[in-house]
Structures are given as structure tokens and as C-alpha cells.
Amino acid sequence: MDDFEKEYPGFDWKNTPAYKHPGGKDCPCPKHEYIREQMRVAQTVSESNKDLPPEQRQQGKITLKFCPDHYDVYFKEVIPAMPFKYRFMTKVALKIGAISIQKLTYMQSDQCFYCKFGSGGFDKKTELPPI
């Protein structure tokens, strides 16, 4: 995070859509780090299920909790900024229920995944939790 701010002073990554960031998909900002982490989760679930028959495949139930602001960011910026393959897998996972998204109220925003591990907020951590 500090390296990003030193390398790109004055760049407002929080309020700039992900596709307008410097470096494109390789941008080192926290927003793109989060996008890359989501792609790794989708890829891990996909790889672990590749060789198994459908009835034995891992049913990875992932629940992401977002405050109202980050709920919109996830659907309007994070998913559209993913490459097509991962965007498609994420949308399919949402439809079949492998990933569930819970929209919290503002009073519960201390539980928001993005606030804790993403762009800043309540219990901001320096790294994402292991999946």
C-alpha cells in the first residue's frame, strides 16, 4: 500500500474505476489486489473440481458480506474489471449458489469484507485472510 502511494502520488484509486487505473490489470493498488484474490479463489475451486465426477465435486460455499457501499462496488467495479473467464465463473458461481453475497446494513459495516481487508475502513488489515 505504501509502495503504491509512493509510486503514484496523488492518484485517487478509491474513487477511480478499476479499468482506468495505471498498468491496467497489473495495477498494484488494493482494489486490483482484491480482484486478483477473487480470481485465485475462483481458480482454486475450479482446479480442485476438474478431475472429479459431478456428484463428488467440492461444493464450496463462500459467503461474502458487504456493506451497502461495497456491495455496489463489487457488482459495478470488481466483477466487470475481471477478465472474461473469471467474470463468467464468478457469475455462474453466484447463480448456482457456490458463492453467496450478503448485503449488510450500515450498522453492521464492521463485518464488511471490503472494509476489513480492502480499501480501508474499520478493522483494516494489511493482507487478505487465507481461503
DSSP file with accessible surface (Angstrom, degrees, kcal/mol):
  #  RESIDUE AA STRUCTURE BP1 BP2  ACC     N-H-->O    O-->H-N    N-H-->O    O-->H-N    TCO  KAPPA ALPHA  PHI   PSI    X-CA   Y-CA   Z-CA
    1    1 A M     >        0   0   77      0, 0.0     4,-2.0     0, 0.0     5,-0.2   0.000 360.0 360.0 360.0 -48.1    0.0    0.0    0.0
    2    2 A D  H  >  +     0   0  110      1,-0.2     4,-2.0     2,-0.2     5,-0.2   0.880 360.0  53.4 -65.9 -36.7    2.7    2.5    0.9
    3    3 A D  H  > S+     0   0  121      2,-0.2     4,-2.4     1,-0.2    -1,-0.2   0.892 107.6  51.6 -63.1 -39.8    4.7    1.5   -2.1
    4    4 A F  H  > S+     0   0    6      1,-0.2     4,-2.5     2,-0.2    -2,-0.2   0.927 109.9  48.1 -63.2 -43.6    1.7    2.2   -4.3
    5    5 A E  H  < S+     0   0   97     -4,-2.0    -1,-0.2     1,-0.2    -2,-0.2   0.847 113.4  48.3 -67.8 -31.8    1.2    5.7   -2.8
    6    6 A K  H  < S+     0   0  165     -4,-2.0    -1,-0.2    -5,-0.2    -2,-0.2   0.887 114.8  45.0 -71.7 -38.8    4.9    6.4   -3.3
    7    7 A E  H  < S+     0   0  122     -4,-2.4    -2,-0.2     1,-0.3    -1,-0.2   0.843 126.5  29.1 -74.7 -33.8    4.9    5.2   -6.9
    8    8 A Y  S >< S-     0   0   67     -4,-2.5     3,-1.5    -5,-0.2    -1,-0.3  -0.644  81.8-169.3-126.4  73.4    1.7    7.0   -7.8
    9    9 A P  T 3  S+     0   0  105      0, 0.0     3,-0.1     0, 0.0    -3,-0.1  -0.392  72.9  12.0 -67.2 136.2    1.4   10.1   -5.6
   10   10 A G  T 3  S+     0   0   87      1,-0.2     2,-0.5    -5,-0.1    -5,-0.1   0.448  87.2 138.7  81.8  -1.1   -1.9   11.9   -5.7
   11   11 A F    <   -     0   0   58     -3,-1.5     2,-1.4    -6,-0.2    -1,-0.2  -0.679  46.6-147.3 -81.3 123.2   -3.7    9.0   -7.5
   12   12 A D     >  +     0   0   77     -2,-0.5     4,-0.5     1,-0.2     3,-0.4  -0.657  27.5 167.5 -92.0  82.4   -7.2    8.5   -6.1
   13   13 A W  T  4  +     0   0   12     -2,-1.4     3,-0.3     1,-0.2    -1,-0.2   0.762  69.6  61.6 -70.5 -23.9   -7.6    4.8   -6.5
   14   14 A K  T  4 S+     0   0  102      1,-0.2    -1,-0.2    -3,-0.2     4,-0.1   0.872 113.4  33.3 -70.7 -35.2  -10.6    4.5   -4.3
   15   15 A N  T  4 S+     0   0  126     -3,-0.4    -1,-0.2     2,-0.1    -2,-0.2   0.334 101.7  88.1-106.2   7.0  -12.8    6.8   -6.4
   16   16 A T  S  < S-     0   0   32     -4,-0.5     5,-0.1    -3,-0.3    -5,-0.0  -0.904  86.3-109.2-105.4 130.1  -11.4    5.9   -9.9
   17   17 A P    >   -     0   0   36      0, 0.0     3,-1.9     0, 0.0     4,-0.2  -0.250  29.7-116.5 -56.2 147.5  -13.0    3.0  -11.7
   18   18 A A  G >  S+     0   0    2      1,-0.3     3,-1.4     2,-0.2     9,-0.1   0.825 111.5  60.1 -58.9 -34.6  -10.7   -0.1  -11.8
   19   19 A Y  G 3  S+     0   0  177      1,-0.3    -1,-0.3    58,-0.1     5,-0.1   0.651 101.0  56.1 -73.3  -9.7  -10.4    0.0  -15.6
   20   20 A K  G <  S+     0   0  130     -3,-1.9    -1,-0.3     2,-0.1    -2,-0.2   0.359  82.2 115.3-100.1   6.8   -8.9    3.5  -15.5
   21   21 A H  S X  S-     0   0    8     -3,-1.4     3,-1.5    -4,-0.2     2,-0.1  -0.401  77.1 -96.8 -76.4 152.8   -6.0    2.6  -13.2
   22   22 A P  T 3  S+     0   0   37      0, 0.0    -1,-0.1     0, 0.0    -2,-0.1  -0.421 109.4  23.7 -68.5 139.3   -2.4    2.8  -14.4
   23   23 A G  T >  S-     0   0   56      4,-0.1     3,-1.9    -2,-0.1     4,-0.1   0.456  99.9-128.9  87.0  -1.3   -1.0   -0.5  -15.5
   24   24 A G  G X  S-     0   0   34     -3,-1.5     3,-1.5     1,-0.3    -3,-0.1  -0.325  82.2  -2.2  60.6-130.3   -4.4   -1.9  -16.3
   25   25 A K  G 3  S+     0   0  143      1,-0.3    -1,-0.3    -6,-0.1    11,-0.1   0.675 133.2  61.2 -70.3 -14.3   -5.0   -5.3  -14.7
   26   26 A D  G <  S+     0   0  119     -3,-1.9    -1,-0.3     2,-0.0    -2,-0.2   0.265  72.0 135.9 -94.7  13.4   -1.4   -5.3  -13.3
   27   27 A C    <   -     0   0    0     -3,-1.5    -4,-0.1     1,-0.1    -6,-0.0  -0.368  53.3-141.8 -62.0 134.8   -2.1   -2.2  -11.2
   28   28 A P        +     0   0   54      0, 0.0   -24,-0.2     0, 0.0    -1,-0.1   0.335  59.7 121.3 -84.5  11.6   -0.6   -2.7   -7.7
   29   29 A C  S  > S-     0   0    0      1,-0.1     4,-2.0   -25,-0.1     3,-0.2  -0.252  77.1-110.2 -72.7 161.2   -3.4   -0.9   -5.9
   30   30 A P  H  > S+     0   0   27      0, 0.0     4,-2.2     0, 0.0     5,-0.2   0.836 116.3  59.8 -60.4 -31.7   -5.5   -2.6   -3.2
   31   31 A K  H  > S+     0   0    7      1,-0.2     4,-1.9     2,-0.2     5,-0.1   0.944 109.5  41.6 -63.6 -45.0   -8.6   -2.7   -5.5
   32   32 A H  H  > S+     0   0   10      2,-0.2     4,-2.6     1,-0.2    -1,-0.2   0.840 110.7  57.3 -72.3 -30.6   -6.7   -4.7   -8.1
   33   33 A E  H  X S+     0   0   84     -4,-2.0     4,-2.2     2,-0.2    -1,-0.2   0.908 107.4  49.0 -62.1 -40.7   -5.2   -6.9   -5.4
   34   34 A Y  H  X S+     0   0    3     -4,-2.2     4,-2.3     2,-0.2    -2,-0.2   0.915 110.0  50.9 -64.7 -41.6   -8.7   -7.7   -4.3
   35   35 A I  H  X S+     0   0    7     -4,-1.9     4,-2.1     1,-0.2    -2,-0.2   0.934 110.6  49.1 -61.7 -44.9   -9.7   -8.6   -7.8
   36   36 A R  H  X S+     0   0   44     -4,-2.6     4,-2.1     1,-0.2    -1,-0.2   0.892 109.5  52.5 -63.2 -37.2   -6.7  -10.8   -8.2
   37   37 A E  H  X S+     0   0   32     -4,-2.2     4,-2.0     1,-0.2    -1,-0.2   0.912 108.0  50.7 -65.1 -39.7   -7.6  -12.6   -4.9
   38   38 A Q  H  X S+     0   0   13     -4,-2.3     4,-2.2     1,-0.2    -1,-0.2   0.887 109.3  51.1 -65.2 -37.4  -11.1  -13.2   -6.1
   39   39 A M  H  X S+     0   0   34     -4,-2.1     4,-2.6     1,-0.2    -1,-0.2   0.897 107.9  52.7 -66.7 -37.8   -9.8  -14.7   -9.3
   40   40 A R  H  X S+     0   0  108     -4,-2.1     4,-2.6     2,-0.2    -2,-0.2   0.896 108.2  51.0 -64.3 -39.0   -7.5  -17.0   -7.3
   41   41 A V  H  X S+     0   0   12     -4,-2.0     4,-2.3     2,-0.2     5,-0.2   0.951 112.2  46.0 -62.8 -46.9  -10.4  -18.2   -5.3
   42   42 A A  H  X S+     0   0   17     -4,-2.2     4,-2.2     1,-0.2    -2,-0.2   0.911 114.1  48.8 -62.8 -40.3  -12.4  -19.0   -8.4
   43   43 A Q  H  X S+     0   0   78     -4,-2.6     4,-3.0     2,-0.2     5,-0.2   0.905 109.7  51.4 -67.8 -40.6   -9.4  -20.7  -10.0
   44   44 A T  H  X S+     0   0   93     -4,-2.6     4,-2.3     2,-0.2    -2,-0.2   0.932 111.6  46.5 -63.4 -45.1   -8.7  -22.8   -6.9
   45   45 A V  H  X S+     0   0   41     -4,-2.3     4,-1.1     1,-0.2    -1,-0.2   0.928 114.9  48.3 -63.4 -40.8  -12.3  -24.1   -6.7
   46   46 A S  H  X S+     0   0   53     -4,-2.2     4,-0.6    -5,-0.2     3,-0.4   0.929 112.3  47.5 -65.5 -45.6  -12.2  -24.8  -10.4
   47   47 A E  H >< S+     0   0   94     -4,-3.0     3,-0.8     1,-0.2     4,-0.4   0.888 109.6  52.6 -65.5 -39.1   -8.9  -26.7  -10.3
   48   48 A S  H 3< S+     0   0   51     -4,-2.3    -1,-0.2     1,-0.2    -2,-0.2   0.757 114.5  43.0 -70.8 -21.0   -9.9  -28.8   -7.3
   49   49 A N  H >< S+     0   0   23     -4,-1.1     3,-0.7    -3,-0.4    -1,-0.2   0.469  87.5  94.6-100.4  -2.4  -13.1  -29.9   -9.1
   50   50 A K  T << S+     0   0  121     -3,-0.8    -1,-0.1    -4,-0.6    -2,-0.1   0.890  91.0  34.6 -61.8 -45.1  -11.7  -30.5  -12.6
   51   51 A D  T 3  S+     0   0  148     -4,-0.4    -1,-0.2    -3,-0.1    -2,-0.1   0.470  99.7  93.3 -93.6  -1.1  -11.0  -34.3  -12.3
   52   52 A L  S <  S-     0   0   67     -3,-0.7     5,-0.1    -4,-0.1    -3,-0.0  -0.642  80.3-109.1 -93.8 148.6  -13.9  -35.3  -10.1
   53   53 A P    >>  -     0   0   49      0, 0.0     3,-1.7     0, 0.0     4,-0.7  -0.383  40.5-103.3 -67.4 156.1  -17.3  -36.5  -11.3
   54   54 A P  G >4 S+     0   0   90      0, 0.0     3,-0.7     0, 0.0    -2,-0.1   0.813 118.5  55.1 -54.8 -34.9  -20.1  -34.0  -10.8
   55   55 A E  G 34 S+     0   0  152      1,-0.2    -3,-0.0     3,-0.0     0, 0.0   0.721 112.2  43.5 -75.5 -16.0  -21.6  -35.8   -7.8
   56   56 A Q  G <4 S+     0   0  127     -3,-1.7    -1,-0.2    -7,-0.1     3,-0.1   0.404  85.3 124.0-105.7   1.5  -18.3  -35.7   -5.9
   57   57 A R  S << S-     0   0  103     -3,-0.7     2,-0.2    -4,-0.7    -8,-0.1  -0.293  72.5 -96.7 -67.4 148.5  -17.2  -32.2   -6.7
   58   58 A Q        -     0   0  101    -13,-0.2     2,-1.1     1,-0.1    -1,-0.1  -0.431  26.9-149.6 -64.5 128.5  -16.5  -29.8   -3.9
   59   59 A Q        -     0   0  136     -2,-0.2     2,-0.8    -3,-0.1    -1,-0.1  -0.725  17.7-163.7 -99.6  80.1  -19.4  -27.6   -3.1
   60   60 A G        -     0   0   13     -2,-1.1     2,-0.8   -15,-0.0   -15,-0.0  -0.563   2.2-163.4 -71.9 107.1  -17.5  -24.6   -1.9
   61   61 A K        +     0   0  154     -2,-0.8     2,-0.5    38,-0.1    38,-0.2  -0.841  13.6 175.9 -93.6 108.9  -19.9  -22.4    0.0
   62   62 A I  E     -a   99   0A  42     36,-2.3    38,-3.4    -2,-0.8     2,-0.5  -0.967  12.2-164.7-115.2 128.2  -18.4  -18.9    0.3
   63   63 A T  E     -a  100   0A  76     -2,-0.5     2,-0.5    36,-0.2    38,-0.2  -0.968   2.8-166.6-115.2 118.9  -20.4  -16.1    1.8
   64   64 A L  E     -a  101   0A  14     36,-2.8    38,-3.1    -2,-0.5     2,-0.5  -0.917   6.9-155.3-103.8 130.2  -19.1  -12.6    1.3
   65   65 A K  E     +a  102   0A  81     -2,-0.5    48,-3.1    46,-0.2    49,-0.4  -0.927  16.4 178.6-109.2 126.5  -20.6   -9.9    3.5
   66   66 A F  E     -a  103   0A   0     36,-2.6    38,-3.3    -2,-0.5    46,-0.1  -0.973  28.2-125.8-128.4 142.9  -20.6   -6.3    2.1
   67   67 A C     >  -     0   0    4     -2,-0.4     4,-2.3    36,-0.2     5,-0.2  -0.330  47.7 -94.7 -71.2 166.3  -21.8   -3.0    3.5
   68   68 A P  H  > S+     0   0   18      0, 0.0     4,-1.5     0, 0.0     5,-0.1   0.874 124.7  49.9 -56.6 -37.4  -24.2   -1.2    1.1
   69   69 A D  H  > S+     0   0   89      1,-0.2     4,-1.7     2,-0.2     5,-0.1   0.945 115.0  41.6 -67.3 -46.7  -21.4    0.9   -0.5
   70   70 A H  H  > S+     0   0   25      2,-0.2     4,-2.6     1,-0.2    -1,-0.2   0.758 105.8  64.7 -75.9 -21.8  -19.1   -2.0   -1.1
   71   71 A Y  H  X S+     0   0   64     -4,-2.3     4,-1.8     2,-0.2    -1,-0.2   0.946 107.3  43.0 -60.8 -45.9  -21.9   -4.2   -2.3
   72   72 A D  H  X S+     0   0   67     -4,-1.5     4,-2.6    -5,-0.2     5,-0.3   0.900 112.1  53.6 -67.2 -40.0  -22.3   -1.8   -5.2
   73   73 A V  H  X>S+     0   0   34     -4,-1.7     4,-2.5     1,-0.2     5,-2.0   0.921 107.3  52.5 -60.5 -42.2  -18.6   -1.6   -5.8
   74   74 A Y  I  <>S+     0   0    0     -4,-2.6     5,-2.4     3,-0.2    -1,-0.2   0.932 117.7  35.4 -61.5 -46.2  -18.3   -5.3   -6.0
   75   75 A F  I  <5S+     0   0   73     -4,-1.8    -1,-0.2     3,-0.2    -2,-0.2   0.800 125.8  38.6 -81.7 -27.0  -21.0   -5.7   -8.7
   76   76 A K  I  <5S+     0   0  150     -4,-2.6    -2,-0.2    -5,-0.2    -3,-0.2   0.682 134.6  10.4 -97.7 -19.8  -20.3   -2.4  -10.6
   77   77 A E  I  X5S+     0   0   49     -4,-2.5     4,-1.4    -5,-0.3    -3,-0.2   0.698 122.5  48.7-125.1 -47.8  -16.5   -2.4  -10.5
   78   78 A V  I  ><S+     0   0    0     -5,-2.0     4,-0.7     2,-0.2     3,-0.2   0.973 115.9  40.7 -67.8 -53.4  -14.8   -5.6   -9.2
   79   79 A I  H >4<S+     0   0    5     -5,-2.4     3,-1.4     1,-0.2    -1,-0.2   0.948 115.8  49.6 -64.1 -46.5  -16.7   -8.1  -11.3
   80   80 A P  H 34 S+     0   0   64      0, 0.0    -1,-0.2     0, 0.0    -2,-0.2   0.813 107.3  57.0 -63.7 -23.0  -16.6   -6.0  -14.5
   81   81 A A  H 3< S+     0   0   32     -4,-1.4    -2,-0.2    -3,-0.2    -3,-0.1   0.629  87.5  97.5 -82.8 -11.4  -12.9   -5.5  -14.1
   82   82 A M  S << S-     0   0    3     -3,-1.4   -46,-0.0    -4,-0.7    -3,-0.0  -0.417  89.1 -96.9 -71.8 150.7  -12.1   -9.2  -14.0
   83   83 A P     >  -     0   0   49      0, 0.0     4,-2.6     0, 0.0     3,-0.4  -0.310  44.2-100.8 -60.3 157.2  -11.0  -10.9  -17.3
   84   84 A F  H  > S+     0   0  142      1,-0.2     4,-2.9     2,-0.2     5,-0.2   0.858 119.0  54.6 -52.5 -45.8  -13.9  -12.6  -19.1
   85   85 A K  H  > S+     0   0  120      1,-0.2     4,-2.2     2,-0.2    -1,-0.2   0.929 114.8  38.8 -57.4 -46.8  -13.1  -16.1  -17.9
   86   86 A Y  H  > S+     0   0   36     -3,-0.4     4,-2.5     2,-0.2    -1,-0.2   0.855 113.8  54.3 -76.2 -33.0  -13.2  -15.2  -14.2
   87   87 A R  H  X S+     0   0   68     -4,-2.6     4,-2.4     2,-0.2    -2,-0.2   0.940 111.2  46.9 -62.8 -43.5  -16.1  -12.8  -14.6
   88   88 A F  H  X S+     0   0  118     -4,-2.9     4,-2.5    -5,-0.3    -2,-0.2   0.934 112.7  48.5 -63.9 -45.9  -18.1  -15.7  -16.2
   89   89 A M  H  X S+     0   0   43     -4,-2.2     4,-2.7    -5,-0.2    -1,-0.2   0.893 111.4  50.7 -62.9 -38.7  -17.0  -18.2  -13.5
   90   90 A T  H  X S+     0   0    4     -4,-2.5     4,-2.3     2,-0.2    -1,-0.2   0.930 111.0  47.8 -65.4 -43.2  -18.0  -15.7  -10.8
   91   91 A K  H  X S+     0   0  108     -4,-2.4     4,-2.1     2,-0.2    -2,-0.2   0.905 113.3  47.9 -65.8 -38.5  -21.4  -15.1  -12.3
   92   92 A V  H  X S+     0   0   60     -4,-2.5     4,-2.6     2,-0.2     5,-0.2   0.930 110.6  51.8 -65.8 -43.7  -22.0  -18.8  -12.7
   93   93 A A  H  X>S+     0   0   17     -4,-2.7     5,-1.6     1,-0.2     6,-1.5   0.882 110.1  49.7 -60.9 -37.3  -20.9  -19.4   -9.1
   94   94 A L  H  <5S+     0   0   45     -4,-2.3     3,-0.3     4,-0.2    -1,-0.2   0.913 111.7  48.5 -66.3 -40.6  -23.3  -16.7   -7.9
   95   95 A K  H  <5S+     0   0  185     -4,-2.1    -2,-0.2     1,-0.2    -1,-0.2   0.893 114.5  43.4 -68.9 -39.0  -26.2  -18.3   -9.9
   96   96 A I  H  <5S-     0   0  124     -4,-2.6    -1,-0.2    -5,-0.1    -2,-0.2   0.557 114.9-113.7 -86.4  -6.1  -25.7  -21.8   -8.7
   97   97 A G  T  <5S+     0   0   26     -4,-0.8    -3,-0.2    -3,-0.3   -35,-0.1   0.591  80.0 124.8  91.0  10.0  -25.1  -20.7   -5.1
   98   98 A A  S   <S+     0   0   20     -5,-1.6   -36,-2.3    -6,-0.2     2,-0.4   0.831  83.3  34.7 -69.0 -30.7  -21.4  -21.6   -4.7
   99   99 A I  E    S-a   62   0A  16     -6,-1.5     2,-0.4   -38,-0.2    -2,-0.3  -0.992  77.0-167.8-121.2 128.7  -20.8  -18.0   -3.7
  100  100 A S  E     -a   63   0A  51    -38,-3.4   -36,-2.8    -2,-0.4     2,-0.5  -0.951   8.0-151.1-117.8 141.6  -23.4  -16.1   -1.7
  101  101 A I  E     -a   64   0A  35     -2,-0.4     2,-0.5   -38,-0.2   -36,-0.2  -0.942   7.1-162.2-111.9 127.4  -23.4  -12.4   -1.2
  102  102 A Q  E     -a   65   0A  87    -38,-3.1   -36,-2.6    -2,-0.5     2,-0.7  -0.951   9.8-146.6-113.0 124.4  -24.9  -10.9    1.9
  103  103 A K  E     -a   66   0A 114     -2,-0.5   -36,-0.2   -38,-0.2     2,-0.1  -0.809  20.3-158.7 -91.9 115.8  -25.7   -7.2    1.9
  104  104 A L        -     0   0    4    -38,-3.3     2,-0.2    -2,-0.7   -33,-0.1  -0.402  17.4-110.2 -86.0 167.2  -25.3   -5.8    5.4
  105  105 A T    >   -     0   0   77    -38,-0.1     3,-1.1    -2,-0.1     4,-0.1  -0.482  35.4-103.5 -87.2 167.8  -26.8   -2.7    6.9
  106  106 A Y  G >  S+     0   0  137      1,-0.2     3,-1.3     2,-0.2     4,-0.1   0.836 122.0  61.1 -61.7 -29.8  -24.6    0.3    7.7
  107  107 A M  G 3  S+     0   0  172      1,-0.3     3,-0.3     2,-0.1    -1,-0.2   0.778 106.8  45.7 -67.6 -24.5  -24.8   -0.6   11.3
  108  108 A Q  G X  S+     0   0   74     -3,-1.1     3,-2.7     1,-0.2     4,-0.3   0.258  75.3 115.4-100.0  11.8  -23.1   -3.9   10.6
  109  109 A S  G X   +     0   0   16     -3,-1.3     3,-1.1     1,-0.3    13,-0.2   0.642  60.0  75.6 -65.4 -10.0  -20.4   -2.5    8.3
  110  110 A D  G 3  S+     0   0   74     -3,-0.3    -1,-0.3     1,-0.2    13,-0.2   0.712  95.5  52.4 -70.0 -14.5  -17.7   -3.6   10.8
  111  111 A Q  G <  S+     0   0   79     -3,-2.7    -1,-0.2    11,-0.0   -46,-0.2   0.477  81.5 122.8 -94.1  -4.6  -18.4   -7.1    9.4
  112  112 A C    <>  -     0   0    0     -3,-1.1     4,-2.1    -4,-0.3   -46,-0.2  -0.392  58.0-146.3 -64.7 128.7  -17.9   -6.0    5.8
  113  113 A F  H  > S+     0   0   31    -48,-3.1     4,-2.6     1,-0.2     5,-0.4   0.912  98.9  48.6 -61.3 -43.5  -15.2   -8.0    4.0
  114  114 A Y  H  > S+     0   0    3    -49,-0.4     4,-2.4     1,-0.2     6,-0.7   0.900 110.2  50.7 -67.8 -39.5  -14.1   -5.0    1.9
  115  115 A C  H  4 S+     0   0    9      1,-0.2    -1,-0.2     2,-0.2    -2,-0.2   0.905 116.3  41.9 -65.5 -39.1  -13.9   -2.6    4.9
  116  116 A K  H  < S+     0   0   64     -4,-2.1     9,-2.5     8,-0.1    -2,-0.2   0.912 135.6  11.9 -73.9 -43.2  -11.8   -5.1    6.8
  117  117 A F  H  < S+     0   0   46     -4,-2.6    -3,-0.2     7,-0.2    -2,-0.2   0.477 122.0  49.3-118.2  -4.8   -9.4   -6.2    4.1
  118  118 A G  S  < S-     0   0    6     -4,-2.4    -3,-0.1    -5,-0.4     3,-0.1   0.485 110.5  -6.3-107.5-112.3   -9.9   -3.9    1.1
  119  119 A S  S    S-     0   0   21      1,-0.2     2,-0.1    -5,-0.1    -4,-0.1   0.337 104.8 -83.9 -80.4   8.8  -10.0   -0.2    0.6
  120  120 A G        +     0   0   13     -6,-0.7     2,-0.4    -5,-0.2    -1,-0.2  -0.403  69.3 120.8 112.4 166.7   -9.9    0.8    4.3
  121  121 A G    >   -     0   0   52      1,-0.2     3,-0.7    -2,-0.1    -5,-0.1  -0.997  68.2  -7.3 141.3-140.5  -12.4    1.2    7.0
  122  122 A F  T 3  S+     0   0  118     -2,-0.4     2,-1.0     1,-0.2    -1,-0.2   0.979 130.2   9.4 -65.3 -84.0  -12.9   -0.2   10.4
  123  123 A D  T 3  S-     0   0   85    -13,-0.2    -1,-0.2    -3,-0.1    -3,-0.0  -0.367  83.8-171.6 -97.4  58.5  -10.5   -3.1   11.2
  124  124 A K    <   -     0   0  100     -2,-1.0     2,-0.3    -3,-0.7    -7,-0.2  -0.268   2.2-162.6 -59.3 127.7   -8.3   -2.6    8.2
  125  125 A K        -     0   0   99     -9,-2.5    -5,-0.1     1,-0.1    -1,-0.1  -0.757  23.1-131.0-107.6 158.8   -5.8   -5.4    7.7
  126  126 A T  S    S+     0   0  147     -2,-0.3     2,-0.3     1,-0.1    -1,-0.1   0.656  88.6  28.2 -85.9 -13.8   -2.6   -5.3    5.6
  127  127 A E  S    S-     0   0  146      0, 0.0    -1,-0.1     0, 0.0    -2,-0.0  -0.966  85.7-100.8-143.7 161.1   -3.3   -8.6    3.9
  128  128 A L        -     0   0   40     -2,-0.3     3,-0.1     1,-0.1    -2,-0.0  -0.464  44.4-104.7 -78.4 152.4   -6.2  -10.8    2.9
  129  129 A P        -     0   0   40      0, 0.0     2,-0.1     0, 0.0    -1,-0.1  -0.372  42.2 -95.6 -72.3 155.2   -7.1  -13.8    5.0
  130  130 A P              0   0  131      0, 0.0     0, 0.0     0, 0.0     0, 0.0  -0.446 360.0 360.0 -69.1 145.2   -6.2  -17.3    3.7
  131  131 A I              0   0  134     -2,-0.1    -3,-0.0    -3,-0.1     0, 0.0  -0.835 360.0 360.0-104.5 360.0   -9.0  -19.0    1.9
